[in-house]
């Protein structure tokens, strides 16, 4: 597959009170879509408002990054949440972010699950459907980001939402096309040159090398650059520069 245009997204607003994890202002000068934490795994009203204001100023699309209610675990701990409760909590998070997006003169443009919820809805149809119901409950037919072939994107499509496939520049893949769990050795790619070249391969050929050395398809419309890794800003600049130098147009999908 040849891709001539790709979106760059990053997880932003991942702070709480005096604690700040991501360099939101710097990353917003590089990415085209911002996955904003909505208070359940990180984020608070002041942070959400600030990131929405900055994103609006730079013309960056705002996405609601919804999560399990897990501030202590940064949304990365496995949880069992009843479907009706999860749907309500997803809608709650989207609604909270929409207030600040509108105040900044823009809107929430898409939804992306975070952490344990993101990985859970790859295979768990019940939880995937609950997230979709939460998006619908929020009152908007928003596009949703997810892993290619996931139950989440399948449920979204059936409900009339637009599924947007996503790939990860700095995460290792299994032979099945899923992400290697973070607790496993080598789950996160830390070598900058490798991240840059993987990004280009995903954008131009739609493939990535799995941890066993196999070439697997990723078919991504959006490429995620994690904002909580060391050197994230410099790496994001390098990825974007490499893509554009190779003739790949970097533009928001939403």
C-alpha positions in Angstrom: 0.0 0.0 0.0 1.3 3.5 -0.9 0.3 6.3 1.4 0.8 9.9 0.2 -0.8 11.6 3.2 -0.8 10.7 6.9 -1.9 12.3 10.1 0.5 12.6 13.1 -1.2 12.4 16.5 0.2 12.6 20.0 -1.2 12.1 23.5 -1.3 15.5 25.2 -2.5 17.1 28.4 -1.2 14.3 30.4 -0.7 16.2 33.6 -2.6 16.8 36.8 -2.3 19.8 39.1 1.4 20.6 39.5 2.5 17.5 37.7 3.2 17.7 34.0 4.3 14.9 31.8 4.1 16.1 28.2 5.5 19.2 26.5 2.2 20.1 25.0 3.1 23.5 23.5 6.2 22.1 21.7 4.4 19.0 20.4 1.5 21.0 19.1 3.9 22.7 16.7 4.6 19.3 15.1 1.5 17.1 15.2 -1.8 17.5 13.3 -4.1 15.8 15.8 -4.0 16.1 19.6 -5.3 13.2 21.8 -6.2 15.2 24.9 -6.5 13.4 28.3 -10.0 13.9 29.7 -9.4 13.5 33.4 -9.7 9.8 33.9 -6.1 8.7 33.3 -4.6 12.2 33.4 -5.6 15.7 32.8 -7.6 18.2 34.8 -9.9 21.2 33.8 -7.1 23.7 33.7 -4.8 21.5 31.6 -7.7 20.5 29.2 -8.6 24.2 28.7 -4.9 25.2 28.1 -4.3 22.4 25.5 -7.5 23.2 23.7 -6.6 26.8 23.5 -3.1 26.0 22.1 -4.4 23.4 19.7 -7.0 25.9 18.3 -4.4 28.6 17.9 -2.3 26.2 15.8 -5.1 24.6 13.8 -4.5 21.2 15.4 -7.5 18.8 15.6 -8.7 18.0 19.1 -9.5 14.4 20.0 -10.9 13.0 23.3 -8.6 10.4 24.7 -10.9 8.4 26.8 -9.8 6.0 29.5 -10.7 3.7 32.3 -11.0 5.7 35.6 -7.5 5.0 36.7 -5.4 8.1 37.7 -3.1 6.2 39.9 -2.2 3.7 37.2 -2.2 6.2 34.3 -5.0 4.2 32.6 -2.7 1.3 31.9 -4.0 -1.2 34.5 -6.5 -3.8 33.4 -10.0 -3.1 34.7 -13.4 -4.7 34.5 -16.1 -2.1 34.1 -19.7 -2.9 33.4 -20.7 -1.9 29.8 -23.4 0.7 30.8 -21.0 2.3 33.3 -18.2 2.4 30.7 -20.5 4.0 28.1 -21.5 6.7 30.5 -17.9 7.4 31.5 -16.8 7.7 27.9 -19.6 10.1 27.1 -18.7 12.1 30.3 -15.1 12.5 29.2 -16.0 13.6 25.7 -18.5 16.1 27.0 -16.0 17.6 29.4 -13.5 18.1 26.7 -16.1 19.5 24.3 -16.8 22.4 26.7 -13.2 23.6 26.5 -12.9 22.9 22.8 -15.9 25.1 22.1 -14.6 27.8 24.4 -11.5 27.8 22.3 -13.5 28.3 19.1 -13.3 24.7 17.8 -14.8 21.2 18.5 -13.8 17.7 19.5 -13.1 16.1 16.1 -12.5 12.4 17.1 -12.2 9.9 19.9 -9.3 7.6 20.8 -9.2 5.1 23.8 -6.1 5.2 25.9 -3.9 2.5 27.5 -5.6 -0.5 28.9 -8.9 0.4 27.3 -7.3 0.8 23.9 -5.8 -2.7 24.1 -8.9 -4.2 25.6 -11.2 -3.2 22.8 -8.9 -4.8 20.2 -10.4 -8.2 21.1 -13.2 -7.6 23.6 -16.4 -6.9 21.6 -18.5 -6.0 24.7 -16.1 -3.3 25.9 -15.6 -2.1 22.3 -19.4 -1.7 21.9 -19.6 0.1 25.2 -17.0 2.7 24.0 -19.0 3.1 20.8 -22.2 3.6 22.7 -20.4 6.2 24.8 -19.4 8.1 21.7 -23.0 8.0 20.5 -24.3 9.0 23.9 -22.2 12.1 23.8 -24.4 13.2 20.9 -21.9 13.2 18.0 -21.0 10.9 15.2 -17.3 11.3 15.8 -14.6 9.4 14.0 -12.7 6.9 16.2 -9.0 5.9 16.2 -8.0 2.3 16.7 -5.9 -0.6 15.7 -6.5 -2.1 12.2 -8.7 -5.2 12.5 -9.8 -4.4 16.0 -13.3 -5.2 17.3 -13.5 -1.5 18.2 -13.3 -0.3 14.7 -15.7 -3.0 13.5 -18.3 -2.0 16.1 -17.8 1.7 15.2 -18.4 1.0 11.5 -21.5 -0.9 12.2 -22.8 2.0 14.3 -22.2 4.4 11.5 -19.1 6.0 13.0 -16.0 6.5 10.8 -13.2 4.1 11.8 -9.6 5.5 11.4 -6.7 3.1 11.5 -3.7 3.9 13.5 -0.1 2.8 13.8 2.6 3.4 16.4 6.0 4.5 15.5 7.6 3.7 18.8 5.9 0.4 19.7 6.8 -3.1 18.9 4.3 -5.3 17.0 3.4 -9.0 17.3 3.2 -11.1 14.2 -0.6 -10.8 14.5 -0.4 -7.0 14.1 -1.2 -6.2 17.7 1.0 -4.2 20.1 3.5 -6.0 22.3 2.3 -5.5 25.9 4.2 -2.7 27.7 5.4 -5.1 30.4 7.3 -7.1 27.8 10.9 -6.6 26.9 11.3 -4.5 23.8 7.7 -3.3 23.8 8.8 0.3 23.3 11.2 1.3 20.5 13.7 3.7 22.0 16.3 4.1 19.2 15.4 7.4 17.4 16.7 6.3 14.0 14.6 3.1 14.2 11.5 5.1 15.1 12.1 7.5 12.2 12.6 4.8 9.6 9.6 2.7 10.9 7.4 5.8 10.6 8.4 6.2 6.9 7.8 2.6 6.2 4.4 2.7 7.7 3.5 5.8 5.8 4.8 4.8 2.4 4.4 1.0 2.3 1.8 0.4 5.0 4.0 -2.2 6.7 6.1 -2.6 9.8 8.6 -5.2 11.0 7.3 -7.3 13.9 9.5 -8.3 16.8 10.2 -11.6 15.1 11.3 -9.9 11.9 8.2 -10.5 9.8 6.8 -7.7 7.6 3.2 -7.2 8.6 0.5 -4.8 7.2 -0.6 -1.8 9.3 -2.7 0.2 6.9 -2.6 3.3 9.0 -4.3 6.7 8.3 -2.8 8.2 11.5 0.6 7.7 13.1 0.9 8.0 16.9 4.0 9.6 18.5 4.0 9.2 22.2 4.5 12.4 24.1 5.6 10.8 27.4 8.9 9.3 26.1 12.3 10.9 26.6 13.2 13.2 23.7 9.6 13.1 22.4 9.7 16.6 20.9 12.9 16.2 19.0 11.9 12.8 17.8 8.5 14.2 16.5 10.3 16.9 14.6 12.6 14.3 13.0 9.7 12.0 12.0 7.8 14.8 10.4 10.9 16.1 8.6 11.7 12.7 7.3 8.2 12.1 6.0 8.0 15.4 4.2 11.4 15.0 2.7 10.2 11.7 1.3 7.1 13.4 -0.3 4.6 12.3 2.3 2.0 14.9 3.0 1.4 15.4 6.7 -2.2 16.4 7.3 -5.0 15.8 9.8 -7.6 13.1 8.9 -10.5 14.8 10.7 
